[in-house]
């Protein structure tokens, strides 16, 4: 990501660093079937640790419930050291009915959800964000690291990192408008396929080799 490039540019004296986005195999990606009604289904994938900020997603869901938006579920996928803290937070907010700790998954059915979340405070790239987009669902992510490069204004919403109220406001937009989910989900799939596929990665790497060869 540009964020990683900026970091490493402070460690090298030359100015020859080039950013090439990672590529993801799109051949096995299932695309969601957009629903106009029913339970609003969200997921968050990642290691359970403080820097991944699942806590802010949980607090944002609490605000959803307080606002009267009570037809939702958030599935949190992953394992890690913060498991007990997150479970205790869910219980303390009486959200057991709405938030499920799903554990580790080899094949997570992203296409069965309406919205994906990435709450990481600092994300070097954000592979899971791209996987959400390739599955055709919009993304709510924190405005930090590579996440803010991947999500555009047409494919999801960025919220202020470490600010769960800002996260709640972003979630509310999509909860209230399923057509917005579809429109941004379709745009996100096009963007991810164009910029973050393995083919795009391959083409960018070849272009760099050709540039180096032409400069010899």
C-alpha positions in Angstrom: 0.0 0.0 0.0 1.0 3.7 -0.2 1.0 3.7 3.6 3.7 1.0 3.7 5.6 2.7 0.9 5.6 5.9 2.9 6.9 4.1 6.0 9.8 2.4 4.2 10.7 5.6 2.2 12.0 7.0 5.5 14.4 4.0 5.8 16.0 4.2 2.4 18.1 7.0 0.9 17.0 6.5 -2.7 13.6 7.4 -4.1 13.1 4.3 -6.2 10.4 2.6 -4.2 7.3 1.5 -6.2 4.0 0.4 -4.7 2.5 -2.8 -6.2 -0.8 -3.9 -4.6 -1.1 -7.6 -3.6 -3.1 -9.8 -5.9 -5.9 -12.2 -4.8 -7.2 -15.2 -6.7 -10.7 -14.4 -7.8 -11.6 -17.7 -9.3 -13.0 -19.2 -6.1 -14.8 -16.1 -4.9 -18.6 -16.5 -4.6 -20.7 -13.3 -5.2 -23.5 -12.4 -2.8 -27.2 -12.5 -3.8 -28.5 -9.1 -2.8 -31.4 -9.2 -0.3 -33.8 -6.3 0.1 -35.2 -7.5 3.5 -34.6 -9.8 6.4 -31.9 -9.7 9.1 -29.0 -7.4 8.2 -25.9 -9.7 8.3 -22.5 -8.3 9.0 -19.1 -10.0 9.4 -15.7 -9.1 10.7 -12.7 -11.3 9.9 -9.3 -11.1 11.7 -7.1 -12.1 14.5 -8.6 -11.3 17.9 -6.2 -8.7 19.3 -6.5 -5.1 20.5 -5.0 -3.6 17.4 -7.7 -5.2 15.2 -10.3 -3.3 17.2 -13.2 -5.7 17.2 -14.1 -3.8 20.4 -15.2 -0.8 18.3 -17.4 -2.9 16.1 -19.1 -4.4 19.2 -19.6 -0.9 20.7 -21.0 0.3 17.4 -23.5 -2.5 17.4 -24.6 -1.5 20.8 -25.4 1.9 19.4 -27.3 0.3 16.6 -29.5 -1.4 19.1 -30.0 1.7 21.1 -31.1 3.5 18.0 -33.9 1.0 17.4 -32.1 -0.9 14.6 -32.5 -4.4 16.1 -32.7 -6.7 13.1 -29.0 -7.4 12.7 -26.3 -9.9 13.4 -22.5 -9.5 13.5 -20.4 -12.6 13.1 -16.8 -12.2 14.3 -14.5 -14.7 12.7 -11.0 -15.4 14.1 -9.0 -16.6 17.1 -6.6 -14.8 19.4 -5.6 -13.4 22.7 -8.5 -10.9 23.0 -11.2 -13.6 22.8 -12.3 -13.5 26.5 -12.2 -9.7 26.6 -14.5 -9.5 23.6 -16.9 -12.2 24.9 -17.1 -10.3 28.2 -17.8 -7.1 26.4 -20.6 -8.7 24.4 -22.2 -10.1 27.6 -21.9 -6.8 29.4 -23.8 -5.0 26.7 -26.4 -7.8 26.4 -25.5 -8.4 22.8 -25.3 -12.2 22.8 -28.3 -12.4 20.6 -26.8 -10.1 18.0 -23.0 -10.8 18.0 -21.6 -14.3 17.5 -18.0 -15.4 18.0 -17.5 -17.8 15.1 -13.9 -18.8 15.7 -11.5 -19.8 13.0 -12.8 -20.6 9.5 -11.1 -22.2 6.5 -13.8 -21.2 4.1 -15.8 -18.3 5.4 -19.1 -17.7 3.4 -18.6 -13.9 2.8 -21.2 -14.0 0.1 -23.9 -14.8 2.6 -23.5 -11.4 4.3 -24.7 -7.9 3.5 -21.7 -5.9 4.9 -18.1 -6.4 5.8 -16.1 -4.6 8.5 -12.4 -3.9 8.9 -11.7 -2.1 12.2 -7.9 -2.5 12.3 -6.2 0.6 13.7 -3.3 0.3 11.2 -3.7 -2.0 8.3 -0.6 -2.5 6.0 -2.8 -3.6 3.1 -6.1 -5.2 4.0 -6.6 -8.5 2.1 -9.9 -9.2 3.9 -11.2 -5.9 2.7 -10.5 -6.9 -0.9 -12.1 -10.3 -0.3 -15.3 -8.5 0.9 -15.3 -6.4 -2.2 -14.7 -9.3 -4.5 -17.7 -11.0 -2.9 -19.8 -8.0 -3.9 -20.5 -6.6 -0.4 -19.7 -3.0 0.7 -17.2 -2.4 3.4 -17.0 -0.2 6.5 -13.4 0.4 7.5 -11.3 2.6 9.7 -9.6 5.5 7.9 -6.0 4.2 8.5 -3.2 2.4 6.6 -4.1 0.5 3.5 -7.8 0.4 4.2 -8.4 4.0 3.2 -6.7 3.3 -0.1 -8.8 0.2 -0.9 -12.3 1.6 0.0 -13.5 4.4 -2.2 -16.5 6.7 -1.6 -18.4 4.5 -4.1 -17.6 1.1 -2.5 -18.1 1.6 1.2 -17.6 4.0 4.1 -14.6 5.0 6.2 -15.0 6.0 9.8 -12.6 7.8 12.2 -10.3 5.2 13.7 -10.8 4.7 17.5 -14.2 6.3 17.2 -17.0 3.7 17.6 -19.7 6.4 17.2 -18.3 7.2 13.8 -18.4 3.4 13.1 -22.0 3.2 14.2 -23.0 6.1 11.9 -21.4 4.3 8.9 -23.2 1.0 9.8 -26.5 2.9 10.0 -26.2 4.1 6.4 -26.1 0.5 5.1 -28.6 -0.9 7.6 -31.1 1.7 6.5 -30.6 1.3 2.7 -30.2 -2.2 1.1 -30.1 -0.6 -2.3 -27.0 1.3 -1.2 -25.5 -2.0 -0.2 -26.1 -3.4 -3.7 -24.9 -0.3 -5.6 -21.7 -0.1 -3.6 -21.2 -3.8 -3.5 -21.3 -4.0 -7.3 -18.9 -1.0 -7.6 -16.6 -2.6 -5.1 -16.4 -5.9 -7.0 -15.5 -4.0 -10.2 -12.8 -2.0 -8.3 -11.3 -5.0 -6.6 -11.2 -7.0 -9.8 -9.5 -4.2 -11.6 -6.9 -3.2 -9.0 -6.4 -6.2 -6.7 -6.6 -9.4 -8.7 -3.7 -11.7 -9.3 -3.8 -10.7 -13.0 -3.4 -7.0 -12.0 -0.6 -7.9 -9.7 1.2 -9.9 -12.4 0.8 -7.1 -14.9 2.2 -4.5 -12.5 5.2 -6.7 -11.6 6.0 -7.3 -15.3 5.7 -3.6 -16.0 8.4 -3.0 -13.3 10.7 -5.6 -14.8 10.3 -4.0 -18.2 11.0 -0.6 -16.9 14.2 -1.7 -15.2 15.3 -3.5 -18.3 14.7 -0.5 -20.5 16.8 1.7 -18.2 19.9 -0.6 -18.4 
